Amino acid sequence: MMRIAFALLAWAAAAAPAFAQSDANYPDRPVRLIVPFPAGSATDIVSRVMAQKFSTKLGQQFVVENRAGASGNLGADAVAKSAPDGYTMGLITASTHGVAPALGTKLPYDPINDFKPIGMIGAAPYVLVLYPGIPAKSVSELAALAKTKPGKLTYGSAGLASLAHLAAALFTSDMDIDITHVPYKSSAQSSIDIIAGRLDMQFATVGPTLANIRDGTLRTLATTGKKRVSSLPEVPTMMEAGVKDYDVALWLAYVMPAGAPDAIVNKLNRAMGEILKEPDVIETFAKQGFDPEPGAPDAVISRIKSETELWRALVAKTGIKVE
């Protein structure tokens, strides 16, 4: 018995330095960074900036791997099913971990238990844009106009049950107005129709619409986050415009598969916090409509839970579903 005890102590003594150094030595080979959306998308651009910064800071290549499909759920599932060795991390979003769990469809992953959060990256609020010919120059004027012609005004989104669709549905529900939803395959297509006067409005991401906002071909009334967007500081938030407790944004976070080592997760979280404060990162993010939001891993779990609850309640109230 004593011989076994001594053997165990000897093993522990030998192993302890290896575990203690796992943080210091990490990474010692390339790290895969799964992005669940196509190359060239705003989320992809953000992740490629982060991958380059991680590579420089930590001395190994962080390689972006695009796994698009099923509204981001395909890529999220790939992360969940990867080995929890610290060499696969993934991007999750408000769509994959806020909207998807609220729609009542069966997911191939558990949004909480199958992942270990590293930290928040940032958030991109939407901006309410409309055809300049619409006689409304504020949120309150738009609501008043909608009440005079229920169901006559239209808004577009990048598909049924997309985050932009839910953002608009939450707005119409909160304001008790009836505006008809017109689903598109992309927000770029709906923007074209707004500029042409064939569609009245949409909740759009800031980056792709910024030039149209600047040249006046799109009018903006408000942004949807809890604070003003850095690239549109003159535009009020929905809450400032009188929509109580309205806070919607396309947030992004990094995770690893459940079971990933704490030391590695904490090291990556510290690196993220430093990267997200770098001026060139802040500037690049602003062009895509993102504002950095560094924070502890627990903030990711809190965001997932609160948003799933918000969207689940809206889906139950409105009957929105994926067809």
C-alpha positions in Angstrom: 0.0 0.0 0.0 2.8 2.4 0.9 4.6 1.5 -2.4 1.4 2.5 -4.3 1.1 5.8 -2.3 4.7 6.7 -3.0 4.2 5.9 -6.7 1.2 8.2 -6.8 3.1 11.0 -5.1 6.0 10.6 -7.5 3.7 10.7 -10.5 2.0 13.8 -9.1 5.3 15.5 -8.5 6.5 14.7 -12.0 3.2 15.8 -13.6 2.7 19.0 -11.6 5.3 21.1 -13.5 3.8 20.0 -16.8 0.3 21.2 -15.7 1.7 24.4 -14.2 3.5 25.2 -17.5 0.5 24.4 -19.7 -0.5 28.1 -19.7 3.1 29.3 -20.2 3.8 26.9 -23.1 0.5 27.4 -24.9 0.1 27.4 -27.8 2.9 25.2 -29.1 1.1 24.5 -32.5 -1.4 26.3 -34.7 -4.9 26.9 -33.3 -8.0 26.4 -35.4 -10.6 29.2 -35.2 -14.0 28.1 -36.6 -16.2 30.9 -38.0 -19.7 29.7 -38.7 -20.3 32.2 -41.6 -18.9 32.8 -45.1 -15.6 34.4 -45.9 -16.0 38.1 -46.4 -18.9 38.5 -44.0 -18.5 41.1 -41.2 -18.1 38.4 -38.6 -15.4 36.8 -40.7 -13.6 40.1 -41.1 -13.7 40.6 -37.3 -12.4 37.1 -36.7 -9.5 37.5 -39.2 -8.4 40.6 -37.4 -8.5 38.8 -34.1 -6.7 35.7 -35.5 -3.8 37.9 -36.8 -3.6 39.6 -33.4 -3.7 36.3 -31.5 -0.9 35.0 -33.8 1.3 38.0 -33.1 0.7 38.1 -29.4 0.9 34.3 -28.7 3.5 33.3 -31.2 1.6 30.6 -33.1 -0.8 30.8 -36.1 -4.5 31.1 -35.4 -6.1 29.8 -38.6 -9.6 30.9 -39.5 -11.8 28.0 -40.9 -15.1 29.0 -42.3 -17.9 26.5 -41.6 -21.0 28.3 -43.0 -24.5 26.8 -43.1 -27.7 26.4 -41.2 -27.6 30.1 -40.0 -24.3 29.4 -38.2 -25.5 26.3 -36.4 -23.2 24.0 -38.6 -20.1 25.8 -37.4 -21.2 26.0 -33.8 -21.8 22.2 -33.8 -18.3 21.7 -35.3 -16.8 23.5 -32.3 -18.9 21.6 -29.8 -17.8 18.3 -31.2 -14.1 19.1 -31.4 -11.5 17.8 -28.9 -11.3 20.0 -25.8 -7.5 20.3 -26.0 -7.3 24.1 -26.4 -6.5 24.0 -30.1 -10.0 24.6 -31.5 -11.9 27.7 -30.7 -15.0 29.1 -32.3 -17.0 32.2 -32.9 -20.6 32.2 -31.6 -23.1 34.9 -32.1 -26.5 36.2 -31.0 -27.9 34.1 -33.9 -26.3 30.8 -32.9 -26.7 31.1 -29.2 -29.5 33.6 -28.7 -32.0 33.2 -31.5 -31.6 29.6 -32.4 -32.4 28.2 -29.0 -35.5 30.3 -28.8 -37.1 29.1 -32.0 -38.1 25.7 -30.6 -36.2 23.7 -33.3 -33.9 20.9 -32.2 -30.3 22.0 -32.2 -27.3 19.5 -32.6 -25.6 21.2 -29.6 -26.5 22.5 -26.2 -25.8 26.3 -26.3 -24.6 26.3 -22.6 -23.3 22.9 -21.7 -21.4 22.0 -24.9 -19.2 25.1 -24.8 -16.7 26.8 -22.5 -16.7 30.6 -23.0 -13.5 32.5 -23.5 -15.0 36.0 -23.6 -17.1 38.5 -25.4 -15.6 40.2 -28.5 -18.0 42.9 -29.2 -21.5 43.9 -30.4 -22.9 45.4 -33.5 -26.2 47.1 -33.0 -28.6 47.5 -35.9 -29.6 50.8 -37.3 -33.2 51.5 -38.3 -33.0 52.9 -41.8 -35.9 53.9 -44.1 -36.7 55.3 -47.5 -36.1 59.1 -47.3 -39.5 59.7 -48.8 -41.3 58.3 -45.7 -42.6 61.3 -43.8 -41.0 60.4 -40.4 -37.8 61.9 -39.0 -38.0 60.3 -35.6 -39.0 57.0 -34.0 -42.1 58.6 -32.5 -43.1 60.1 -35.8 -42.7 56.7 -37.5 -44.9 55.0 -34.8 -47.6 57.7 -35.2 -47.5 57.2 -39.0 -47.8 53.4 -38.7 -50.8 53.8 -36.4 -52.6 55.7 -39.1 -52.1 53.0 -41.7 -51.8 49.6 -40.0 -50.2 46.9 -42.1 -49.4 49.4 -45.0 -45.8 50.2 -44.2 -43.2 47.4 -44.9 -39.9 46.3 -43.4 -37.4 43.9 -44.8 -35.0 41.5 -43.2 -32.5 38.8 -44.2 -35.0 36.0 -43.8 -37.7 34.7 -41.5 -36.6 34.5 -37.8 -33.3 36.2 -38.5 -32.0 38.4 -35.8 -32.9 41.5 -37.8 -36.4 40.1 -38.2 -36.7 39.6 -34.5 -35.3 43.1 -33.8 -38.0 44.6 -36.0 -40.7 42.4 -34.5 -39.7 43.4 -31.0 -39.9 47.1 -32.0 -43.4 46.8 -33.5 -44.5 44.8 -30.5 -43.1 47.3 -28.0 -44.7 50.2 -29.9 -48.0 48.4 -30.5 -47.8 49.0 -34.3 -48.5 46.9 -37.3 -45.8 46.9 -40.1 -45.7 44.2 -42.7 -42.6 42.0 -42.8 -41.0 41.2 -46.2 -38.3 38.6 -46.0 -35.3 38.7 -48.3 -32.3 36.5 -48.9 -29.9 39.2 -47.7 -30.0 42.7 -46.2 -28.1 44.0 -49.2 -31.1 43.1 -51.4 -33.6 44.8 -49.1 -31.4 47.9 -48.9 -31.5 48.2 -52.7 -35.3 48.1 -52.6 -35.5 50.7 -49.8 -33.3 53.1 -51.8 -35.5 52.5 -54.9 -38.6 53.2 -52.8 -40.0 49.6 -53.2 -39.6 48.9 -49.4 -40.1 51.3 -46.5 -37.5 50.3 -43.9 -35.3 47.7 -42.2 -33.1 47.0 -39.3 -29.7 46.9 -40.9 -26.1 46.3 -39.8 -24.2 49.6 -39.7 -21.1 48.7 -41.8 -22.7 47.9 -45.2 -25.2 50.8 -44.9 -22.9 53.5 -43.6 -22.1 55.0 -47.0 -25.8 55.2 -47.9 -26.6 56.8 -44.6 -23.8 59.4 -45.2 -25.0 60.3 -48.7 -28.6 60.5 -47.7 -30.0 57.7 -49.8 -31.0 56.0 -46.5 -32.4 57.9 -43.6 -31.7 56.6 -40.1 -33.8 57.1 -37.0 -32.1 55.1 -34.3 -29.6 52.4 -33.4 -30.6 49.4 -31.4 -27.9 48.9 -28.7 -27.7 50.2 -25.2 -25.2 52.9 -26.2 -24.6 54.9 -29.3 -22.6 53.4 -32.2 -19.1 54.9 -32.4 -19.4 55.4 -36.2 -22.8 57.1 -35.9 -22.4 59.2 -32.7 -25.2 61.6 -33.8 -27.8 58.9 -34.0 -29.8 58.2 -30.8 -30.4 54.7 -29.4 -33.9 53.3 -29.4 -34.1 53.8 -25.6 -33.1 57.5 -26.1 -35.8 57.7 -28.7 -38.4 56.5 -26.2 -38.5 52.7 -26.7 -38.2 51.4 -23.1 -35.6 48.7 -22.4 -34.9 48.1 -26.0 -31.4 46.6 -26.5 -30.6 44.4 -29.5 -27.2 43.8 -31.1 -25.4 41.2 -33.1 -22.9 40.2 -30.3 -19.9 38.0 -30.9 -18.0 35.8 -28.5 -15.3 33.2 -28.6 -15.7 29.7 -27.0 -14.0 26.4 -26.8 -15.6 22.9 -26.5 -16.7 22.1 -23.0 -13.8 20.6 -21.0 -11.1 22.8 -22.4 -8.4 23.6 -19.8 -9.1 26.6 -17.6 -5.5 27.8 -17.8 -5.7 28.1 -21.6 -9.2 29.7 -21.6 -7.9 32.3 -19.1 -4.8 33.0 -21.1 -6.9 33.6 -24.2 -9.3 35.8 -22.3 -6.4 38.0 -21.1 -5.0 38.2 -24.6 -8.4 39.2 -25.9 -8.8 41.9 -23.4 -5.5 43.5 -24.5 -6.2 43.1 -28.2 -9.6 44.7 -28.0 -8.0 47.9 -26.5 -5.6 48.4 -29.4 -6.5 51.5 -31.5 -6.2 49.8 -34.9 -8.6 47.0 -33.8 -11.1 49.6 -32.5 -10.9 51.5 -35.8 -11.3 48.4 -37.9 -14.2 47.1 -35.8 -15.9 50.6 -36.1 -15.9 50.3 -39.9 -17.9 47.1 -39.5 -20.3 48.6 -37.0 -18.8 46.7 -34.1 -17.8 48.1 -30.7 -15.4 46.0 -28.6 -16.8 44.6 -25.3 -14.0 42.7 -23.5 -15.1 40.9 -20.3 -15.0 37.8 -18.2 -16.1 34.4 -19.6 -19.2 34.4 -17.3 -20.5 37.4 -19.3 -21.0 35.2 -22.3 -23.2 32.8 -20.3 -25.3 35.6 -18.9 -25.8 37.0 -22.4 -26.9 33.7 -23.8 -29.4 33.1 -21.0 -30.9 36.6 -21.1 -31.3 36.7 -24.9 -32.7 33.3 -25.2 -35.4 34.3 -22.6 -36.1 37.5 -24.5 -36.5 35.9 -27.9 -38.4 32.9 -26.5 -41.0 35.3 -25.1 -41.3 37.2 -28.4 -41.6 34.1 -30.4 -44.4 32.9 -28.1 -46.2 36.2 -28.4 -45.9 36.7 -32.2 -45.8 33.1 -33.5 -42.6 33.7 -35.5 -41.1 30.5 -36.7 -38.7 29.1 -39.3 -40.5 27.6 -42.3 
